[in-house]
C-alpha cells in the first residue's frame, strides 16, 4: 500500500474529496456528540443515584426526570402521612433562573427546610468556606462552588431572588455534580415567600428502616395515585431506560450516517475508478497485481473516511458541548473508547464503501484499461 | 543460447472466450523467437495484429491458443498475479500515449513500478532520480506530465520502463505521437540502452525509420508473419 500516492490521488479532485469527507464527518460528529451526551447522562445519573440512596424521591406522576418536574402541593404531603414507617418528609422547591438558549439554566435555587440540606447535598458535603444553614434560620443561603466562582461571591455577600436578599453563609466545595455546583440553597419557606407560590417540585421521604424503602414507595403510590415514588432502584431503572433510549437513538443516527456516508464514499470511488481506468491499466502493466490495486483503492477510500472521522470526532466534541446546554446538569463525556469507536466507524465506512469500486478496479482487464479513451 | 521471448503458434480470437465462434481472428498462428540483447521491430499496417502480438508477448493478454515463453517461463502456467509479477520484473513498457500518471511528478511516475514491487520510498526515489538524469531530465524531476513536452514525457516513460531493471523493453509505437526529430532522439536513447546495457528491445511500429535502428524487422499482415 502506498499511502503517499493514495493521498495524491485523493487530492487530485479536491472539492469532491472534501465533500465526501464532509459526509463522513457529519455522520461521525453526530455519533460522537450524541454518544458523549449518553455517557454524560450516565455519569450524572450515577452520581445522582449515590445522593438519593436510602431515601424516596416523590414527584408528580409521569413528570420529567432531568430538570423539569411537575408540581406538588401541601395536600400531597398530607395524603401520604398515613403511610407508616416514614421517619421524615422534606419538600423541595426548585426555582430555575436564567435559562440561556443552548446553555441551560445558569443556576438553580433550591428551597429546603433549614438543617436538612444534606438530603439534597448528600452526607459527605464539605464547605470551602463558612457553614450550612442551621435549624430555624432564615434569610441565609449556601451556594455551590460554580456559582461562587462565576459571580465572585464570598461569605457575607448577598444573593437575591425576586427582590428577597439572602446572606451567603457557606460556600460548598466543588463536587463535580452540576446539580450541586450550580445551586443556591435557601430555606424552603423563604423561597416560597419570595416566589409567592403554594407548590413545590418534590418531596424527599426518609424511611425509618432502609430495608422498607421499596415497600414504603409502593404504599405512597397507593395512597396517592398522582404521585411517583422513586427509590434508588427505580431511579436507576428509569435512568437506565433513558440512557438506553438515547443510545438507541444514537445508534439510529449512526446507521443513517453510515448509509449516507458510505454511499458518498462509494460514489466518489466509483467515479474515481472510472476516470482512472487508464492509470489502473498502467499500474497493471508495470506489475501491480489485482490485490495491489484493490488495496490501493481501499487505502484511498479509507484515507478519505479517516480524515472525515478525525474531523467528526473533533466536531462531535464541540457539538456535545453545545448540546449539553439543552440537558440541564449533564456534562458530555467523550471517553477515549467513544472517540476510537468514531474513528473505527469511519474506517469501516471507508472500507465498506470502497470495496465495490476497488474490486471493480482490480478486475479491470489491463489491455482494455490501457486503451481506454 | 535460449531466446528471451519465444512465441509458439499463437492464435488470438476475439469472441471465442465467451463461448462463441471465433468472430475475429487477429493472430492466425504466429511463431517467432527474440534473442537476448536484440533490437527487433515488428511492422505492419493498422489492423495487422501487431499490437495484439505485443500485448501477448508482454503478458498483458492471453492467447486463445499457442504458447509464449519469457526467459523460459511458460506464461500459460501462470495465474493473473504471476503474469503481473513477470510484467513487473522482466518487462518494461513504453506506449504511444506515454501513459504517465497525471497527478504524479516525473520522479514519482518513475518510482511507481519500484514501489509496486515493494521497494522503500527512499531507495525508489534515489533510483528514479538517477534514471531521469540518464535520459536527460535532471531538470524536470518535480514536473507533472502536463508540464512536459511529448518527447520529455516519453523519456519519463522510458525511465519508468527501466525502473525495475527488466530484461525486455516493449514499445507500442513509441514515436507515434512525436515529431521526426524528437522521435529520433527517443529511438537514439532506446538504441543506446540496447547497445550499451544489453536490453532486449521489441518495438511495434509502422514508422519505417525504426527499421534502421533494428537488428531484425518482422513484417506482419492479417495476423500472419510475412517476412522476418
Interface residues (C-beta under 8 A of the other chain):
Chain A: X2 X4 X5 X8 X9 X11 X12 X278 X279 X281 X282 X283 X284 X285 X286 X287 X288 X289 X290 X291 X292 X366 X367 X370
Chain B: X55 X58 X60 X61 X80 X81 X84 X85 X87 X88 X89 X92 X93 X95 X99 X100 X101 X102 X103 X104 X108 X112 X113 X115 X116 X117 X121 X160 X163 X164
